[in-house]
Amino acid sequence: MTSIEQGSINGNKSYKTALVYLQQFVVSNHSSSNIDTIIDSINSRAIDVYKFLNGFVLFLQTKKLSKTSINRYINSVKSYLQYNDVDIIPYKFKRRVMLPKAPQEDAQAIDQNDIRIILLQCHNRRLKTYLLVLASSGVRPIEACALRVCDINFDSSPVQLHIRAEYTKTKKSRDIFISDEAALWLKEWVEYKFGIVLDKNKRIDRRISESLVFQVYGYDIRGATPQSIYQKLVQQFHKVLTAVDFDQRKDGMPQRRKITLHSFRRFVKTTISDSLAGSDYSEWFLGHKKSSYYVSKSTVRAEIYSTKCMKYLTFLDYSTLQATGRTMEARINELEKEKQITEQKHEEQINAMQLQVNRIMEMIQYNPKLARLKQTALTRLTNKK
């Protein structure tokens, strides 16, 4: 359990649940054993490990778990057995242990207008600020909950967030940006929450500086964890989804909604990829593994976000939205003009070709022997005349 926790803060929870189910399975089928003593029976070949695991799959199915959960618990039990020197050959496991196939369903897409509807319905100041941070930075929900006041650089342009390594999926820290709109809401929230004026208080008290931005009780950090903050924000977010009729559930998974806090991350990834910033920039921005050849200075990355991405990640600042709309309208008009010019050139080419064909037919009608000539020769004769 300790080694699992070293790799992931939340990994031991799923692992522990899998071992609890394993203990229930062992007790019900091997009454004189437990999850410790069963290892000796498996290693001595008294129990076939593949039949054992296949039986465990059937046991989990009786618990009415989702197929995804069953696969996750089986992987945890495999890890437990292998940690205790039980050899599991992959190709044998694949052929002798029948795992349920988890259904694959595309995540429901949300656009700028959907996010605007959610934000306008959200009247909770903390939640609205949190959603604006998610929708303009693409951070994972738990990463945003782990933000401290000292992780925000309000002096940079655009405002920069430092994501701590221990709360990222890849265990690598990164610095990313948020929109001016989200920065304004975040600044007002910090000032309101901690009773400070950031423009005047250049040196912030250490207790405030190390406090979690979205925690409830001021700078009292007792009991405040990113996980507890996340749970509360999720409950409030679900109420907003219900209010705007966005709380549809996934097929076969009634406990899961189609739109989640992670949907904002997908939106940011799609938006940045579709903009002029491109896919490589979006991979870096979200903290995914990127090409080793994609390198640029921090100033360049900040400029790309400001000039190419921010206008598409703004939802309530109507001056920015109107400017973006005018720019898009001008671009549409430009494309329409280009289309008209292209169609005109195409029509002129067709008319020229038709005129040339008519001349060739007149020449052949006047002198039938010309019909034996190649088309290139006829074209030269036509041009001469």
C-alpha positions in Angstrom: 0.0 0.0 0.0 2.9 2.4 0.8 4.6 1.7 -2.6 1.3 2.3 -4.4 0.7 5.6 -2.6 4.1 6.8 -3.6 3.1 6.5 -7.3 -0.3 8.2 -6.9 -2.0 10.1 -4.1 -5.4 8.5 -4.9 -4.1 5.2 -6.3 -4.2 3.4 -3.0 -7.9 3.9 -2.6 -8.8 1.9 -5.6 -6.1 -0.7 -4.7 -7.5 -1.0 -1.2 -11.1 -1.6 -2.5 -9.8 -4.3 -4.8 -8.1 -6.1 -1.9 -11.3 -5.9 0.1 -13.2 -7.6 -2.7 -10.4 -10.2 -3.0 -10.6 -11.0 0.7 -14.4 -11.5 0.4 -13.9 -13.8 -2.6 -11.1 -15.9 -0.9 -13.2 -16.3 2.3 -16.3 -17.4 0.4 -14.4 -19.9 -1.8 -11.4 -20.9 0.3 -12.7 -20.7 3.9 -9.4 -21.7 5.5 -7.4 -19.0 3.6 -7.1 -15.2 3.4 -5.4 -12.9 0.9 -2.0 -13.5 2.6 -2.1 -17.3 2.8 -3.6 -17.8 -0.6 -0.3 -16.7 -2.1 1.4 -19.9 -0.9 -1.3 -22.1 -2.5 -1.0 -20.3 -5.8 2.8 -20.4 -5.8 2.8 -24.2 -5.0 0.4 -24.7 -7.9 -2.3 -26.1 -5.6 -4.5 -23.3 -7.1 -4.3 -22.4 -10.7 -3.8 -18.6 -10.8 -5.8 -18.2 -14.1 -8.8 -20.1 -12.8 -8.5 -18.1 -9.6 -8.6 -14.8 -11.4 -11.4 -15.9 -13.7 -13.5 -16.9 -10.7 -12.7 -13.5 -9.1 -14.1 -11.8 -12.3 -17.4 -13.8 -11.9 -17.5 -12.8 -8.2 -17.1 -9.1 -9.0 -19.9 -9.3 -11.6 -22.3 -10.5 -8.8 -21.6 -7.2 -7.0 -23.2 -5.2 -9.9 -20.1 -3.2 -10.5 -19.5 -1.4 -13.8 -17.3 -3.1 -16.4 -14.7 -0.4 -16.0 -14.5 -0.9 -12.3 -14.2 -4.7 -12.7 -11.2 -4.3 -15.1 -9.6 -1.8 -12.7 -9.9 -4.1 -9.7 -8.6 -7.1 -11.7 -5.5 -5.1 -12.6 -5.0 -4.2 -9.0 -5.2 -7.8 -7.9 -2.8 -8.8 -10.6 -0.4 -6.2 -9.3 -0.8 -7.6 -5.8 -0.1 -11.1 -6.9 2.9 -10.1 -9.0 4.2 -8.1 -6.1 4.2 -11.4 -4.1 6.2 -13.3 -6.8 3.2 -14.9 -8.5 4.0 -15.3 -12.2 1.2 -14.2 -14.6 2.0 -14.7 -18.3 0.2 -12.0 -20.3 -0.9 -14.2 -23.3 -2.2 -17.0 -21.0 -4.0 -14.4 -18.9 -5.6 -13.0 -22.0 -6.9 -16.4 -23.2 -7.9 -17.9 -19.9 -9.4 -14.9 -18.0 -12.5 -13.5 -19.6 -12.7 -9.8 -18.8 -15.9 -7.9 -19.6 -15.5 -5.4 -22.4 -16.1 -1.9 -21.2 -18.4 0.1 -23.5 -16.7 2.8 -25.5 -18.6 6.1 -25.9 -17.4 9.4 -27.2 -17.5 12.1 -24.6 -20.2 14.7 -25.0 -18.8 17.9 -26.5 -19.5 21.3 -25.1 -18.9 24.6 -26.8 -18.4 28.2 -25.9 -22.1 28.9 -25.7 -22.8 25.9 -23.4 -20.1 27.1 -21.0 -21.6 30.6 -21.1 -25.1 29.1 -20.2 -23.6 27.2 -17.2 -21.7 30.3 -16.0 -24.7 32.6 -16.2 -26.8 30.1 -14.2 -24.0 29.8 -11.6 -24.6 32.2 -8.7 -21.9 30.7 -6.4 -18.9 33.1 -6.4 -16.4 30.4 -5.6 -17.8 27.9 -8.1 -18.0 30.5 -10.9 -14.3 31.5 -10.4 -13.3 27.8 -10.3 -15.2 27.1 -13.6 -13.6 30.1 -15.3 -10.2 28.8 -14.3 -11.0 25.3 -15.7 -12.5 26.7 -18.9 -9.5 29.0 -19.7 -6.6 26.8 -18.5 -7.7 23.2 -19.2 -6.2 22.1 -15.8 -7.5 18.9 -14.3 -10.2 19.6 -11.6 -8.0 18.4 -8.8 -5.1 20.5 -10.0 -7.2 23.6 -9.7 -8.4 22.6 -6.2 -4.7 22.3 -5.2 -3.8 25.8 -6.3 -2.3 28.0 -3.5 -2.2 31.8 -3.5 1.5 31.7 -4.0 1.0 29.6 -7.2 -0.6 32.5 -9.0 1.5 35.2 -10.7 -0.8 38.1 -11.1 2.1 40.3 -12.3 2.6 38.3 -15.5 0.6 38.9 -18.7 -1.3 36.7 -19.2 -1.7 35.7 -15.5 0.3 32.5 -14.9 -0.6 29.5 -12.8 2.0 27.0 -11.3 0.6 23.5 -11.2 2.4 21.4 -8.5 3.9 18.1 -9.5 2.4 16.1 -6.7 -1.1 16.8 -8.0 -0.5 16.2 -11.7 -1.2 12.9 -13.4 2.3 12.8 -14.9 4.0 13.9 -11.7 5.6 16.9 -13.5 5.0 20.5 -12.6 4.1 23.0 -15.3 3.3 26.7 -15.7 0.2 27.6 -17.8 -2.0 30.7 -18.4 -5.5 31.8 -17.8 -7.6 34.4 -19.6 -7.8 38.0 -18.5 -11.5 37.3 -17.6 -10.7 34.4 -15.4 -7.7 36.3 -13.8 -10.1 39.2 -12.9 -12.5 36.8 -11.2 -9.7 35.0 -9.5 -8.1 38.2 -8.2 -11.4 39.4 -6.8 -12.0 36.0 -5.2 -8.6 36.0 -3.4 -9.1 39.6 -2.2 -12.6 38.8 -1.0 -11.6 35.5 0.6 -8.5 36.6 2.5 -9.4 40.3 3.0 -6.3 41.7 1.2 -5.7 44.1 -1.7 -3.2 42.5 -4.1 -2.1 45.7 -5.7 -1.1 47.2 -2.4 0.0 44.1 -0.4 3.1 43.1 -2.4 4.3 41.0 0.6 1.5 38.6 1.5 1.4 36.9 4.9 2.9 33.4 4.7 -0.3 31.8 6.0 -2.3 33.3 3.3 0.3 32.7 0.6 0.3 28.9 1.4 -3.4 28.6 1.7 -5.5 26.8 -0.9 -7.3 29.3 -3.1 -10.7 27.5 -3.1 -10.7 26.4 0.5 -13.7 27.5 2.6 -12.3 28.7 5.9 -10.0 31.6 5.2 -6.3 30.7 5.7 -7.1 28.0 8.3 -5.7 25.0 6.5 -6.9 22.4 9.1 -8.9 19.8 7.3 -8.7 21.6 4.0 -7.4 19.3 1.2 -7.8 19.4 -2.6 -9.9 16.3 -2.4 -12.4 17.8 0.1 -12.6 21.0 -1.9 -13.2 19.0 -5.1 -16.1 17.0 -3.5 -17.9 20.1 -2.4 -17.4 21.8 -5.8 -18.7 18.8 -7.6 -21.9 18.8 -5.6 -22.5 22.5 -6.4 -21.7 21.9 -10.0 -24.3 19.2 -10.3 -26.9 21.5 -9.0 -26.1 24.0 -11.7 -26.2 21.3 -14.4 -29.7 20.4 -13.2 -30.8 24.0 -13.3 -29.8 24.4 -17.0 -31.0 20.9 -18.0 -27.5 19.6 -18.7 -27.6 16.7 -16.3 -28.2 13.9 -18.7 -26.6 10.5 -17.7 -24.5 8.1 -19.7 -26.1 5.1 -21.2 -25.7 2.1 -18.9 -24.0 4.3 -16.3 -26.8 6.1 -14.4 -24.4 7.4 -11.8 -22.3 9.3 -14.3 -23.3 12.5 -16.1 -22.4 13.2 -19.7 -21.1 16.7 -18.8 -18.5 16.7 -16.0 -15.8 19.1 -14.7 -13.4 17.2 -17.0 -15.5 18.4 -20.0 -13.9 21.8 -19.6 -10.4 20.2 -20.2 -11.6 18.6 -23.4 -13.1 21.9 -24.5 -9.8 23.7 -24.0 -7.8 21.0 -25.8 -10.1 21.0 -28.8 -10.3 24.8 -28.9 -6.5 25.3 -28.8 -5.9 22.6 -31.3 -8.5 24.0 -33.7 -7.1 27.6 -33.4 -3.9 28.8 -35.0 -1.9 27.6 -32.0 -2.1 24.0 -33.2 -1.9 20.5 -31.7 1.7 20.6 -30.4 0.9 23.7 -28.4 -2.2 22.2 -26.9 -0.4 19.0 -25.9 2.2 21.1 -24.1 -0.5 23.3 -22.5 -2.4 20.4 -21.1 0.7 18.8 -19.7 0.6 15.8 -22.1 3.6 14.1 -23.5 4.8 16.3 -26.4 7.3 16.0 -29.2 10.9 16.5 -28.0 11.4 18.8 -31.0 8.6 21.2 -29.9 10.4 23.8 -27.9 9.8 27.6 -27.5 10.6 30.3 -25.0 8.1 31.1 -22.2 7.5 34.6 -23.7 6.6 33.1 -27.0 4.1 30.6 -25.4 2.5 33.5 -23.4 2.1 35.5 -26.6 0.6 32.6 -28.5 -2.0 32.2 -25.7 -2.8 35.9 -25.6 -3.1 36.4 -29.3 -4.4 33.1 -30.6 -6.2 31.3 -27.8 -7.6 33.7 -25.2 -10.4 35.2 -27.3 -11.8 31.7 -27.8 -11.5 30.9 -24.0 -13.5 34.0 -22.9 -17.2 33.7 -22.1 -18.6 36.6 -20.1 -16.4 39.6 -21.3 -18.8 40.9 -24.0 -16.3 43.5 -25.3 -13.9 40.6 -26.2 -16.7 38.5 -27.6 -17.9 41.3 -29.8 -14.4 42.0 -31.1 -14.0 38.3 -31.8 -17.3 38.3 -33.6 -16.3 41.2 -35.8 -13.0 39.6 -36.6 -14.8 36.3 -37.6 -17.3 38.3 -39.7 -14.5 40.1 -41.5 -12.8 36.7 -42.1 -16.0 35.3 -43.5 -16.5 38.2 -45.9 -12.9 37.8 -47.0 -13.5 34.1 -47.7 -16.7 34.9 -49.6 -14.7 37.3 -51.8 -12.0 34.7 -52.5 -14.7 32.2 -53.4 -16.3 34.6 -55.9 -12.9 35.4 -57.5 -12.2 31.6 -57.8 -15.6 30.9 -59.3 -15.1 33.8 -61.8 -11.7 32.4 -62.9 -13.1 28.9 -63.2 -16.0 30.2 -65.4 -13.5 32.1 -67.7 -11.4 29.0 -68.1 -14.5 26.9 -69.1 -15.6 29.6 -71.6 -12.1 29.6 -73.1 -12.1 25.8 -73.4 -15.5 25.9 -75.0 -14.4 28.5 -77.6 -11.4 26.4 -78.5 -13.5 23.3 -78.9 -15.9 25.2 -81.2 -12.9 26.3 -83.4 -11.6 22.8 -83.7 -15.0 21.5 -84.7 -15.3 24.2 -87.4 -11.8 23.3 -88.8 -12.7 19.6 -88.9 -16.0 20.3 -90.6 -14.1 22.4 -93.2 -11.4 19.8 -93.7 -12.3 16.3 -92.4 -8.7 15.1 -92.8 -7.8 17.2 -89.7 -9.8 14.7 -87.5 -6.8 12.3 -87.8 -4.4 14.8 -86.2 -3.6 14.6 -82.5 -5.4 17.0 -80.1 -2.1 18.9 -79.4 -1.6 19.6 -83.1 -5.2 20.8 -83.5 -4.7 23.1 -80.5 -1.6 24.6 -82.1 -3.4 25.2 -85.4 -6.3 26.8 -83.5 -4.1 29.2 -81.6 -2.3 30.2 -84.8 -5.6 31.1 -86.4 
